[in-house]
């Protein structure tokens, strides 16, 4: 990438930016991305810690929104160079219905993909889950894998089923219109 004023000023969007993983991604970007001009944090529930970030050299924009609402996602994605999609519903206590988990994890991911394609956002990073690759049928550990590593997993619960389905959607979207090949992070 050429070192011009335009390439130094990047806009990132982190969906689920106030969740456990999202907050760490937000803080890491602020510390380590020298070309960061604006960091958009999109979440259903905005954390009070975001206020402290608004006093730094990077413009931090907090956007309260719902990934299941396509128009809200599209508005947040518009103008972003990179989208890091960490939003998801993790239900370790079994309190959410399978339909709600699907709506957030699968439909929410569809909305993010479509918004990226429609607005010309070229880079989408999707954070999946280790539950997608395990437990595998043979009980073997999963080492040094990536999107192309074959694995046989048993998905008996809504969360890993939804994350596996969303992961497939992201991989199928590689190269669509303006998107460059994306990546899936476990």
Secondary structure in CASP SS format (residue, H / E / C, confidence):
PFRMAT SS
TARGET T0000
AUTHOR 0000-0000-0000
METHOD secondary structure of the structure
MODEL  1
X C 1.00
X C 1.00
X C 1.00
X C 1.00
X H 1.00
X H 1.00
X H 1.00
X H 1.00
X C 1.00
X E 1.00
X E 1.00
X E 1.00
X E 1.00
X E 1.00
X E 1.00
X C 1.00
X C 1.00
X C 1.00
X C 1.00
X H 1.00
X H 1.00
X H 1.00
X H 1.00
X H 1.00
X H 1.00
X H 1.00
X H 1.00
X H 1.00
X H 1.00
X H 1.00
X H 1.00
X H 1.00
X C 1.00
X C 1.00
X C 1.00
X E 1.00
X E 1.00
X E 1.00
X E 1.00
X E 1.00
X E 1.00
X E 1.00
X E 1.00
X C 1.00
X C 1.00
X C 1.00
X C 1.00
X C 1.00
X C 1.00
X H 1.00
X H 1.00
X H 1.00
X H 1.00
X C 1.00
X C 1.00
X C 1.00
X C 1.00
X C 1.00
X E 1.00
X E 1.00
X E 1.00
X E 1.00
X E 1.00
X E 1.00
X C 1.00
X C 1.00
X C 1.00
X C 1.00
X C 1.00
X H 1.00
X H 1.00
X H 1.00
X H 1.00
X H 1.00
X H 1.00
X H 1.00
X H 1.00
X C 1.00
X C 1.00
X C 1.00
X C 1.00
X E 1.00
X E 1.00
X E 1.00
X E 1.00
X C 1.00
X C 1.00
X C 1.00
X C 1.00
X C 1.00
X C 1.00
X C 1.00
X C 1.00
X C 1.00
X C 1.00
X C 1.00
X C 1.00
X H 1.00
X H 1.00
X H 1.00
X H 1.00
X H 1.00
X H 1.00
X H 1.00
X H 1.00
X H 1.00
X H 1.00
X H 1.00
X H 1.00
X H 1.00
X H 1.00
X H 1.00
X H 1.00
X H 1.00
X H 1.00
X H 1.00
X H 1.00
X H 1.00
X H 1.00
X C 1.00
X C 1.00
X C 1.00
X E 1.00
X E 1.00
X E 1.00
X E 1.00
X E 1.00
X C 1.00
X C 1.00
X H 1.00
X H 1.00
X H 1.00
X C 1.00
X C 1.00
X C 1.00
X E 1.00
X C 1.00
X C 1.00
X C 1.00
X C 1.00
X C 1.00
X C 1.00
X C 1.00
X C 1.00
X C 1.00
X C 1.00
X C 1.00
X C 1.00
X C 1.00
X C 1.00
X C 1.00
X C 1.00
X E 1.00
X C 1.00
X C 1.00
X C 1.00
X C 1.00
X H 1.00
X H 1.00
X H 1.00
X H 1.00
X H 1.00
X H 1.00
X H 1.00
X H 1.00
X H 1.00
X H 1.00
X H 1.00
X H 1.00
X H 1.00
X H 1.00
X H 1.00
X H 1.00
X C 1.00
X C 1.00
X C 1.00
X C 1.00
X C 1.00
X C 1.00
X C 1.00
X C 1.00
X C 1.00
X E 1.00
X E 1.00
X E 1.00
X C 1.00
END
